[in-house]
Amino acid sequence: MRVLTPRTASIAASVCDAVVAPADGLPAVAQTDTIASFDATLAAGTGPARVGLKALLLSLELAPFALGERARLRRLTRERRTAVIARLGRGPLAGALEGLTAVLAFSYFGDPGVSRGLGYDAAANAARGRALREAEGRW
């Protein structure tokens, strides 16, 4: 990891798990490259964006206490995490939270195993494209 600490990586994974809720044969967040991809995205961003997103993650970890829960975000069940994130999404953090969850969702659904589980095989599509270019004499 270049940007995320083990703690912020774990928080990001728990947020992502609540947001994408893997089911129907899709791999769990921990079985994908989601957090490594998210870390790479943060590393490519600006310094203020990195600091802001890491601060948001740390705030999300403690937010359940402000909403009446008796545990940190990572210690809640997926259902409780989802409820907390939904409630926060209706408040002043809505815009920042939407951006964070979008980047996490893109990181999850961009994983090759997840994409294949949804019926999209990037490697097969690239191979078909190469074969078509060769057959047509392009490039």
C-alpha positions as CSV (number, residue, x, y, z in Angstrom):
1,M,0.0,0.0,0.0
2,R,1.3,3.4,-0.9
3,V,-1.3,5.6,0.7
4,L,-3.6,3.6,2.9
5,T,-2.5,2.3,6.3
6,P,-3.7,-1.1,7.4
7,R,-6.4,0.6,9.5
8,T,-7.7,2.9,6.7
9,A,-7.6,-0.1,4.3
10,S,-9.7,-2.1,6.6
11,I,-12.2,0.7,7.0
12,A,-12.4,1.2,3.2
13,A,-13.0,-2.6,2.8
14,S,-15.9,-2.5,5.4
15,V,-17.4,0.5,3.6
16,C,-17.1,-1.1,0.2
17,D,-18.6,-4.4,1.6
18,A,-21.6,-2.5,2.8
19,V,-22.0,-0.5,-0.4
20,V,-21.6,-3.3,-3.0
21,A,-22.9,-6.1,-0.8
22,P,-21.4,-9.0,-2.8
23,A,-23.8,-11.8,-3.3
24,D,-24.9,-14.3,-6.0
25,G,-21.5,-15.8,-6.4
26,L,-19.6,-12.6,-6.6
27,P,-16.4,-12.6,-4.5
28,A,-16.1,-10.9,-1.2
29,V,-14.2,-7.6,-1.2
30,A,-11.3,-9.3,0.6
31,Q,-10.9,-11.8,-2.3
32,T,-10.5,-9.0,-4.9
33,D,-7.9,-6.3,-5.7
34,T,-10.5,-3.6,-4.6
35,I,-8.4,-2.1,-1.8
36,A,-5.1,-2.2,-3.8
37,S,-7.0,-0.5,-6.7
38,F,-8.5,2.1,-4.4
39,D,-5.0,2.7,-2.9
40,A,-3.6,3.2,-6.4
41,T,-6.3,5.6,-7.2
42,L,-5.6,7.6,-4.1
43,A,-1.8,7.6,-4.9
44,A,-2.6,9.0,-8.4
45,G,-4.7,11.8,-6.9
46,T,-3.7,15.1,-5.4
47,G,-2.4,15.5,-1.8
48,P,-5.5,17.3,-0.6
49,A,-7.7,14.6,-2.0
50,R,-5.7,11.8,-0.3
51,V,-5.8,13.6,3.0
52,G,-9.5,14.3,2.7
53,L,-10.5,10.8,1.8
54,K,-8.4,9.3,4.5
55,A,-9.9,11.7,7.0
56,L,-13.4,10.7,5.7
57,L,-12.6,7.1,6.3
58,L,-11.4,7.7,9.8
59,S,-14.5,9.8,10.5
60,L,-16.7,7.0,9.1
61,E,-15.1,4.5,11.5
62,L,-16.4,6.5,14.5
63,A,-19.6,7.9,13.0
64,P,-21.8,5.0,14.3
65,F,-21.3,6.3,17.9
66,A,-22.9,9.6,16.9
67,L,-25.8,7.8,15.5
68,G,-26.5,5.7,18.6
69,E,-24.6,2.6,17.7
70,R,-22.4,1.0,20.3
71,A,-19.5,0.0,18.1
72,R,-17.2,1.3,15.4
73,L,-18.2,0.9,11.8
74,R,-15.9,-2.1,11.2
75,R,-17.5,-4.0,14.1
76,L,-21.0,-3.6,12.9
77,T,-22.8,-6.2,10.8
78,R,-23.1,-5.5,7.1
79,E,-26.8,-4.6,7.6
80,R,-25.9,-2.1,10.3
81,R,-23.0,-0.6,8.3
82,T,-25.3,-0.2,5.3
83,A,-27.9,1.6,7.5
84,V,-25.2,3.9,9.0
85,I,-23.8,4.8,5.6
86,A,-27.3,5.4,4.2
87,R,-28.1,7.7,7.1
88,L,-24.9,9.6,6.7
89,G,-25.6,9.9,3.0
90,R,-28.6,12.1,3.9
91,G,-26.6,14.5,5.9
92,P,-23.8,17.1,5.5
93,L,-21.3,14.4,4.4
94,A,-23.5,13.2,1.5
95,G,-21.4,14.6,-1.3
96,A,-18.1,13.4,0.1
97,L,-19.6,10.0,1.0
98,E,-21.0,9.6,-2.5
99,G,-17.6,10.3,-4.1
100,L,-15.9,7.8,-1.7
101,T,-18.5,5.1,-2.3
102,A,-18.3,5.6,-6.1
103,V,-14.6,5.2,-6.2
104,L,-14.8,2.1,-4.0
105,A,-17.6,0.6,-6.2
106,F,-15.5,1.2,-9.3
107,S,-12.5,-0.4,-7.6
108,Y,-14.7,-3.5,-6.7
109,F,-16.4,-3.9,-10.1
110,G,-13.2,-3.3,-11.9
111,D,-11.7,-6.5,-10.4
112,P,-11.3,-9.1,-13.2
113,G,-13.0,-11.8,-11.0
114,V,-16.0,-9.6,-10.3
115,S,-16.3,-8.6,-13.9
116,R,-16.2,-12.2,-15.1
117,G,-18.8,-13.1,-12.4
118,L,-21.0,-10.4,-14.0
119,G,-20.5,-11.9,-17.5
120,Y,-17.7,-9.5,-18.7
121,D,-14.4,-11.0,-19.6
122,A,-11.9,-8.2,-20.5
123,A,-9.1,-10.7,-21.5
124,A,-11.5,-12.5,-23.9
125,N,-12.7,-9.2,-25.4
126,A,-9.1,-8.0,-25.9
127,A,-8.2,-11.4,-27.6
128,R,-11.2,-11.1,-29.9
129,G,-10.2,-7.5,-30.8
130,R,-6.6,-8.6,-31.5
131,A,-7.8,-11.5,-33.7
132,L,-10.2,-9.2,-35.6
133,R,-7.5,-6.6,-36.2
134,E,-5.1,-9.3,-37.5
135,A,-7.8,-10.8,-39.7
136,E,-8.7,-7.4,-41.2
137,G,-5.0,-6.4,-41.5
138,R,-5.4,-3.3,-39.3
139,W,-2.5,-2.1,-37.2
